[in-house]
Amino acid sequence: MKFKNDMFSILISIYYKEKPEYFDACMKSIWDFQTLKPSEIIMVEDGSLTPELDQVIAQWQEKIGTALKITKLAENVGTGKAKNIGLQQCSHEIICIVDTDDISVSDRFEKQMQCFEADGDLVILGGQITEFVDDISSPSGMRVVPLDNQALRHYAKKQSPFNNMTISYRKSKILEVGGYQHHLWMEDYNLFLRVIAKGYKIQNLADVLVYARIDNGMHARRKGFEYIRSEKQLLNLKKQLKLQNSIHANMLFLFRSLFRLMPSSLLGKIYNTFLRKKVQK
């Protein structure tokens, strides 16, 4: 399909804990196998990397040349700050976010660019994910999120309305709301709420856009007092933005905090039973 404007940026932040083979597979999915290739890939190295990662990056630099633009940070500053640095360096209005260990489906960018071209009011566009642990052909579940603007605004009061690794957005609007802000493990959710508070249009596609690699047991480890402090920051933001009735917001905070204090075994079962959809085989 031909577009009037097919210029878009990919934004990636990478740090030393990433496995080289996962990163290489990610890059193949966003370059080798895409029906619509990005105009540029902005990569922020969040602190020093391993020699193995450096080698894979060098191979990709040689392969795609100036399409890969790298910024090296002297020390690890965290995902939010690293993305903000990369955001400023993206040359194009439409930016697609990519996580370094995930696999984008082959027509992800074509589908997303088609939506942005068709709707000038659309600010954030995401989609569904299929999760897997080791083998992409053996998925473990799906995270399904609502599709239309109104449903997403309502859903965002309780949970993040997007699968973070699937989103694309308009750079100018993201900068307008302040970009990414420090919010431990919830920088993306924080950003989404500020976009929603501005009244901007958001949407999800019904299609799976990304195969998301998850660490076995990852969901069960999302617990403890650091998470509760992050939940409190989320509560304060919702109140500040007037996105949710104060009583309802407080009740949800208590519920989510209790959730964070559950034993890991129970927490994992709840995630897998209620928050993830089984994949039909």
N, C-alpha and C positions, 0 to 999 in steps of 0.2 A: 504493500500500500504506500502511496506517495502522500507526503505531508507538505503543507505550505511552509512549515517551519519544523524541521526535524533535528534542531540543535538542542541538545540537553546535556547536563552534567551528571556524573555519578560521584557521590561522596562516600568515601570509605575511611574509617579510622582503624588502625591496626596496632596491636601491642605485642610484647614479647611472648606472651603465653599462647598465642595462636600456633596451631600446628601447620607446618609448611604445606603438607599434602592437602589439608582442608582449604587453605588459602588458594592454592593452585587450582583446585576444583572449582572454587568460587569464581576465580578470574575466567576460567574457561566458560563458565555458564553465562557470564555477562559480556563476553567478547566473542569467543569462537562460535557459540551456538545460538546467538541472538538473531532474530529476524530483523531487528533494527538496532544497530550498534550506537553506543554513546559517542558524542562529539569529543568528550574528554572524561578522564577518570582522575578525580582529585583525591589523592591518598595522603592522609596525615599519619606519619609514624609517631605514635604517642610514646616517646621515649626510645631508648636504645633497643634494638631487636636482636634476635639470635643470628649467628652466622648462616644458619640454614634458611631462615626467613629472608635475610639479605640476599642470599643466592637466588631464591625464587623470584624476588622482586626485580633483581638485576636481569634475569632471564625475560621477564615480562617487559621491562624497559627496552631491552634490545628488540623484542618482538614487535611492540606496537609504537615504539618511539615517543614522539611528543604528545601523543594522546594520553599518556600516563604522566601526570604531573605530581611530583612528590615533595611534601614538606616534612622535614625532620625536626622533631622537637627534642631538646636536650634532655628533658626528663618527662616522666609520665604525669600528665595533668588531668587525666580522666576523660571519659567519653564525651561529656557535655562540652567541656572547654576545647577539646580536640575538634569536635564537629563545628564549633563556632569559628575556629581558625580556618577550617576547610570551607565552610560556608562563604566566608568573605572572598575566597579565592576562586569560587565557581564562576565561570564566565557567562553562564546562561541562566535564563529565568526559571526554567524547569530543572529541578534537581531530584535525582532518584537516590534514595538511601540503600546501601548494600552492607550487610554484615559479612565479615570475612570468612565465616565458616558455613555459610548457607549456599544453596543452589537455586538460582533464579530460573524459572521456566523459560523456554526459548522465545516465547512471544510476549513476555512480561512488559518490556518497554514499548513495544508497538501498541499494545492495548492501552497502556497508560497515556502515551502521547496522543492517541486517538481521542481519549476522553478530554484531555486538556485543550486540544484543538477545537473540539465541539462545544466546550462550555468555558467561556471566558471568566465566569464567576467562581469556578472550582479552584480551591486553594490547596486542599490536601486530598490525595487519592491513595487508598490502600487496597488490600485484597485479603484473601484467605490464605492460610498456610497448612501444609501437611508436615507433621513433625516426624523425625526419624532419629535413631541413635547411632547406628553404624552403617546400615545399608539402606540406601534411598528406595530400594525395591521392597523393603519391609517396613512400612510406616507404622508408627506407634499410635498416632491419633491426629486430630485436626483441631485447630482453634478457629472457630467460626464466629465472625463478627457481623453486626447488622450492616445494611447496605445504604439506605438513604439518609439524607441530612438530618431529618427530624428524629428518626430512630437513633441515630448516633449521638445526637445531643442528649437524649434521655439516657442512653446506655452509659455515656461518659460520667454520669453522676455516681455510678457504681463501680465501673471498671474502665480500663483504657479502651477507647473505641477503635483502636487500630492494632494490627500486628506490625510492630515497629519496623521490622525488616522488609516490609512490602511497600512502604510509603514513598510517594513522590509529592513534591510541593512547589509552590511558587516562591522563589527566593525573596522577592520584594515584600511579600506579606509576612513571611517568617521573620525577616529583619525588623519589620514594623512592630511586631509584638515583642521584640527583644531577644529573638533567637533562643538558643538553649541556655537554661539557667541551672546552677548546681542544685541537684535534688537527688540524693543517693538512690540509685537503681530506678529512678522515676523521671529522669530528665525529659523523656519523650512524652509521657503522660502529662507532665507539667506544661510542656509546649502545646499539646493538643487542647488543654483546657483554656489556655490564653487565646488560642485561635478561635475556639468556640465562643468565648466571651465577647469577642469582637463581632460576632455574628457572621463570620465568613462561612462559605459553603464547604462542606466536607462530604466525602463519599467513599464507599468501598465497593469493589467489584465482587461479584459472586464467584469469580474464578480463583482457583489456587494460583498464586503468583510466585510463591517461594516454597521450596522444601527446606524447612528449618531444622538444623542439626541441634539436638538437645543432649545434654549430658544426662545419663541415666540417673534418676533421683534428684535432678535439678530442682524440680518444683517443691520437693519435700524439704529442701534446705532454705527455702525462702521464709525464714522465721527468725525470731530473736528481737532484742530491744532496739537494735539498729534499724530494723525494718519498722518497728513501731514509731521510732522518731521520724522516719521518712513518711509514715502514714499521717503523723501529726502535721508535718509540713504540708502534706496534701490537703488535709482538713482546713488548715489556715488559708491555703490558696483558694479553695472552693468558696470559703466565706468571703474572702477579699473580692473575688470576682462576682459574687452574688449569683452563683450558678445553682445553688441548692439551698433549700430551706434549712435554717440553722439546726433545728431539732433533728431533722432527717440526717443531716451531715454528721452530727455528733453521734447518733445511733449507729450510722454506718462505720464511723471511726472505731467505736467500741467493738463492733462485730469483727471488723478486719483486724483489730489488735488482738482479740481473743484467738482469731484464726492463726496469727503469727506465733502464738504461744503453745499451739498444739504439738503433740509428739510428732516427729518426722514421719513415722509409719502411717499415722492417721492423716496427716497433711497430704502425703502423697496419694493416698486413696481418694481423698476429696477432690484433688486436682484432676485425677484421671477419670473419676466417675461423673463429676458435675461440671467441670470447666473445660473438658476436652471431649470431642466427638470421635467415636470410633470410626475407623476407615473401613468402608465396605470392600471386601475382597472378592 
